[in-house]
């Protein structure tokens, strides 16, 4: 029976990975993934990146899609593949942590709880640093637990390496060190480790010295925060959602209900240090980003910057299940979680999944089809919020970062660049100059950019017709009012 459940879980796992991770790989990039492709192709030293948070592009992550680009296949699949592999590593490492903290066999619960988190599945098919960050954080915490359990020097060295690399993947991963420090302090204060004070102090000194240069880069990025703040001020409800507390409440309530129905006695509570690690992993990243956003007034409270906490959500939920459900029911519970994750997954009828709701590839194809054989100019509002004067200018050179989408999915027409939106001085003059001399043109960009510029008076004298439906990307063909219908 035990092996039968193992085979069943492996089958469900394979189906989950195919449906939730692999099927979206070939779908269109969204705008930030096209930024990744631009950085990989032109390097972080490209002159157009110097005006747009140059610290962010020095991430170690970009070496992975660079090396992957030597592989054959569609650019979307190749660039996303490192994230898929990193997320697979995250599942394995977090499962090992679950086995150590909750007991042997809890790893299956961790794996399927991870897969039941749509935000985590999203990053498994996203050409961005967040899956790699989760993998390194999981590895660092596993080695930290192993080191504090047995005081082996190799585990301490592995913890230092993984933890020091993490901040070099993304500058907003700094709250992780608060979590690792808190867990270490709890183990030391409770005297639950054979590691000596001197060993702990030496290990942390080496780690802090290794990441000290990253502190200056992070502070310099913070000084430029007003240029890159693009999210609304976070509310307490947003923090509640960002920490995935609704998911945790549902899982905990379901486990409690199952215990009542099955009349199972509750097990002993997990050790304090296990609760601190899991709950800290769950809360510290979103709480730190929340406090920074509220205190500074420069909100960066968006899902992807909170993503480092997602394995911690699964680990915390595993501890909740282990509190109520007997060990011999963990594998059936894991199978049920996996089946539910598949059942609520959208678009079962599609043979290829979609990654996000920006269909740039399809929109570019429609624009190229519309302009084929004719001198119709294409007006392109930049999809990046940094595209405002003085960084943006009417003669902005291409290829350039602010128009990275034109490099990834080229438009075969004369390009007339526009800023991110019309909230600039002389917006009417910019709009008039963009359509100067044209009796027909196409406005192509994000929903926000196209809607913003189409509201200017200069566009109202033209007839407008959308070229298709492309999610949050729009392509509208404008024709002079006195021109014959096509």
N, C-alpha and C positions, 0 to 999 in steps of 0.2 A: 504493500500500500504506500509506503514511504517513497519508493522509487516512482510509483505511478504518479504521485503528486508532483514530484520533481519534473517528470517529463511533461505533465500538463502545464506546469508553470513556465517551462522553457518554451512550449508552443505558444502560450498566450504572450509571453515576452517577445517572441519573434514577430507575431502579428502586430503588437503594439509598436515595435520599432519601425516596421515597414510602414504602417499606416500613419503614425504620428511624426516620425522623423524623416523617413526616406522619400515618401511620396511628394512632400513639398519641395524637395531639393531642386528640381528643374524649373520651378515657377520663376516668374520675373523678380529681379532684385527690387527692393524698396530703396528709397533715396539714400539712406545712410550706408547701405551695402554698396551702392555705387560709389560712395565716398571711399569705402575700403578698396574697391577696385582701382580707383584713381591713385590712391596712396601707394598701392602695391606696384602699379605700372610706372609711376613717375618718381616714387621715393618721397620720404618725408622732407627732403631738402628742396622740393619744388617751390619756386618763388611764390606761387599763389597760396601756398599753405602758411607762409610766414605771417599773414594777416589774420589767420583763423586758428587760434589756439595751437601754435606749433608744438607745444609740449605734448599734446594728445597724440600726435602722429608718430611719436618715438616709441610707441608700445612694442614690446617683444612679440605681441600677437601677429603683427603684419608679416613676420618671417614665415609663418605657417602657410597662408595663402600664396605667398611668393614661391615657396618650395612646391606647393601643390600645383601651381600654374604650369609646371613642366609636364603634368599628366595630360593625356588626351581626354576630350570630352567637353560638354557645354560649360561655359565659364561659371554659370550659376552653381552647378553641381560641384565643380572643382574647388571653387572658393568657399563653399559651405562645408565641404567634407571635413576639414580640421575641427570645426565646431561639433560635428556629429561624433567624431572620434573622442574629442575631449569630454563630451557629455556621457559617452559610454564609460569612460574612465571615472567620471563623477559617480555614476550609479554603482560601479564596483567598489570604489573607495568608501562611499557613504554606507553601502551595505556592510562592509567590514566594520565600520564604526558602529552600526546598529547592532551587529553581533556582539561587540565588546560591551556596549552600554546597556542593552536590553536582554541579551542572552542569545545563545546559539539558535539560529533559525529566524531571527528577527530581520536579517538582511533581505529576505524576500518581501517583507512588508515595506521596508525602506524603498526597494526598487519600484514596486508598483505604486506606492504613494507618490514617488517622484514623477512617474509617468502619468499620474492622475492630475498633475499640476499643468494646466495649459501653458502658463508662462514659461515653465521649464522646457516643455516640448518645443515651444517656439524658438528658444535659443539653440536647440540642437540642430536647427536648419537655418541658422542666421550667420552670415559672414561678419561676425563681430567678436570682440574679445570676451564676452560674458560667459560663454561655455568654458573657455580656457580658465577664466577666473574661478569658476565654481570647482573645476577639477583641481586646480592648485590649492584652493582653500580646503577642499576635502582631504587632499593628501597631507597638507600641513597639519591639520587637526588630528588626522589619524596618527601621524608620527609623533605629535605632541602627546597624545594619550599613551601611545606605546612607550615613549621615553619616561613619562611620569609614572607609568606602571612598573617599569623594570630598570630605569636609569641606565639604559644602554647608550653608549656614546654615538653609535651609528644612527640611532633614531633621533638623537638631538641634532646631529649634523644634517640629516634629511629634513627635519623640521625647519632648520635655518635656511636651507637651500630653497625649499618650496615657499616658505613665507617671504623670503626676500625677493623671489621672482614675482610674487603676486602683485605687489605694488607697481612693478615694472610693466605689468599687463594693462592696468588702468589706474589712473591717479585717484579715482574716487573709490578705490577699494581700501583706503586707509582705515575705516572703522574695524576691519578684521583684526587689527593688532590690539584693539581694546578687548575684543572677545578672547583672543589667545592669552592676553595678559590677565584678564579676569579669571579664566579657567585655571591658569597656573597659580594665581594667588590663592584660589579656593583650595586647590590640592595641597599647597604648602601650609596654609593656615589650619586645615583639618588634619594635617600630618598623614595624608593618604598617598605618600610617595616615598620611595627609598632614595630619591635624588636629594643630594645635599644642597644646602643654601648656596655654597660657593659654586657648585655646578650650574645651578639655575641662574645665578647672577652672571656667570661667564657666558652662558648660552644666550641670554637676553642682551647682554652687552654686544656680542658679536652680531646678533640680528639687528639691533638698533643702529649700530654703526654701518651695517650694509645698506640700510634703507634711508639713512640720513640725507643723502643727496636728493632723494625723492620728495622729501619734505619741502625743500626750497622750490622745486618745480610745482608742487601742489599749491603752495602759497602764491606763487606767481600766477597760476591759473585762476586762483580765487580772486586776485586783484583785477582780473579781466572779466569776472563773472557777469557784470551787467551786459556785456556784449553777447553772452551765450545763454542767458536765462530765457527760457522759452515756455515754461510751464506755469499754470496758475498757482497762486499761493496755496500750499497744502492745508487741508482741514484735518481735524482729528479723525473724521470718518475716512478720509483718504489714507491716513496712517493705519487705521484699522484694516482697510482693504489691502494696502501695500504690504503689510506684515502677514497677509494670508490668514488672518485670524478667523474669518468665516469658514474657511476650509477646515481649520483645526477644530472649530466648534462642532461642525457637522461630523467629522470623524470621531471626535470624543463622544458626542451624543450617541452616535450609531454603535460604538463599542459598548457604552454603558447599557444601552437598550438590549443589545445582544446578550450581555451578561445577565440582565434581569430575566429575559425570556429563557435563556439556557440554565438559569439558576446556578451560575458559576460564582464561586466566592472570589472576591477581588484579591489580586496578588499583592505582595508587599510593595511599597513604593520604591521607585528606583533610587539609587544613591543621589545625594545632593549634587555631587560633582557632575553626574550625568545630566541632571535637570539643568544645571547652570550652563553646560556646554550646548545642549539642544536649544533651550529657550534663549540663551544669548545669541546663538547663531540665527535664530528666528527673528530677534528683535533689534539687535544692535545696528545693523546696516540701515534698515528703514528709519529707525529712530534718529540716528546721527544725521542722515540726509534731511529728515524733517526739521530737526533743530537748526541745522545750518540754513535751510531755506527760509524758515520763519525769522531767525535772528538777523540774517543778512539782507532779507528782502529780495534776494536773487534766487528764485525758485528753480531747483533742478530735480524736483520730486517727480520723477517719471519711472515707469516700471523697470526699464533696463538698468537704471542706476541702483535699483534696489535688489537686483536679481541674485546677488551673492548670498542672500538669505534663503533661497529656495530649497537647497538640500537640508537646511536646518528645519524648515517647515515639515518636511517628510520625516526627519529624525524625531522631532517633537511629537508628531502624530503617532509614530511607532511606539514611543514610550507610553502614550495614552492608551493605545490598543493593548500593549503588553500588560498594562495595569488591570485591565478588565477581562481579557480573553485568555484562556489557558493556552500554553505553548503548543499542545497537540492540535489546536484549531488555527494556528497562525498561517499555515500554508493554504487551507481553504479560504481564509479571510483575504490573503494576498491574491488568490485567483479571482475572488469576487471583485476586489478593487480593480484588477486589471480588466476584467470584463466590463465593469461600469465605465472605466476610462475610455474603452473602445466604443461603448454604446452611446456616450454623449459626444463623441468626436463628430464634427460636422462633415458634410459632403461625402457620405459613403458612396454616392452614385458616381463620383468622379474617379477617373482612372489615374489622374495626377492631382495631387493636393495643391493648395495655394498657400503661399507664405505672405501673410499680410494682405492689405487691400490697396496696394499701389501697383497697378499693372502697366509699368513703363514700357516693357518690351512690346506689348500689344498696341499701346498708344503710339509708339514710334513707328511701328509698321503701318498703322492707319495714316499717320501724317505723311510718311514717305509715299504711300500709295496716292494720297490726295495731291501731292505736289509734283508727281512724276511727269516729266515733259513740260512743265510750266514754270515760269519765273516767280512763283508765289513765295514771298518771304514768310518766315516763321518767327513770331515774337515769343521769346522765352523768359518768363519771370524765373529768377533763380529759386530753387526749392529750399535754399538755406537762409535761415534768419539773419546770418551775418552779411547778407548781400544788401547793404545799405551804404550810402555815401559816408565816408570817403573810400571805404574798401571797394564798393561797387562804383564803376564809372561806365559811361556809355561806350567807351572804346576798350572795355575789359578784354584782355587778350585770351584767346582760346587756343589750345585746351587750358582750362583753369578750373580750380577746385569748385568755385561757385556754380559751375555748369558741368559738374562731373557726369551728370546723366547724359549729356551730349557726347561724351567720350565712350560711355559703355554702350549706349544704344544710339548710334549716330543718326542725324537728320540730314537728308540729302537736299538741302536748300540753303538759301541765304539766311543766316541767323541774325536776329536783332535782339540783343539782350535787354532785359528789364530787371529792376531790383526785385527783391522778395515780395513787396507789396507796394501800394500807392501811398503809404504813410510817410512820405518824404516831402521836402520842400520842392516846389516847382513840378509836382506830379503831373499836372496837365501839360506842361511843356515836354516832359519826358514822353508822355503818351503820344502827343502830337508828332514829335520827332520820330518816334518808332514807326508810325504808320505813314510818314511823309511820302507822298508820291505813289502810294499803293492803293489800287482799287479793289484788291483782294489780298487777304493775308490769313494766316492761321495763328491763333493764340494757344500756346501749348505749355502746360506745366501742372503744378499741384492744384488741387481744388481751391485752396486758399489763394494762391497767386492769380489764377485765372479769374476767379470771382472778384478779387480786389481790383484788378486792372480793367475788367470789362465794365465796371461801374463808372469809369471816367467818361466825361462828355464826348471825347473824341471818338469813342467806340459806338456811340448811340446812333450815329448816322449810317451805320452798316447793318445789313441783315446778318444774323448769326444762325449757324447750324452746327450742332455737335456731330463729330465724326464717329461717335460710338460711346460705349460705356466701359470705362477703364478704372473702376473703383474710385479712389481719391485722386486720380489723375484725369485731367480734362484736355481735350483737343477740340477747339471750336473754329470753324471756318467762317470768316467774315467776308461779305461781298458788298460792294457799293450799292446803295439803295436803288440807283437808277440802272444797275446792270441787269441783264436778262437772267431769269431763273435758270439754274442748271439741273 
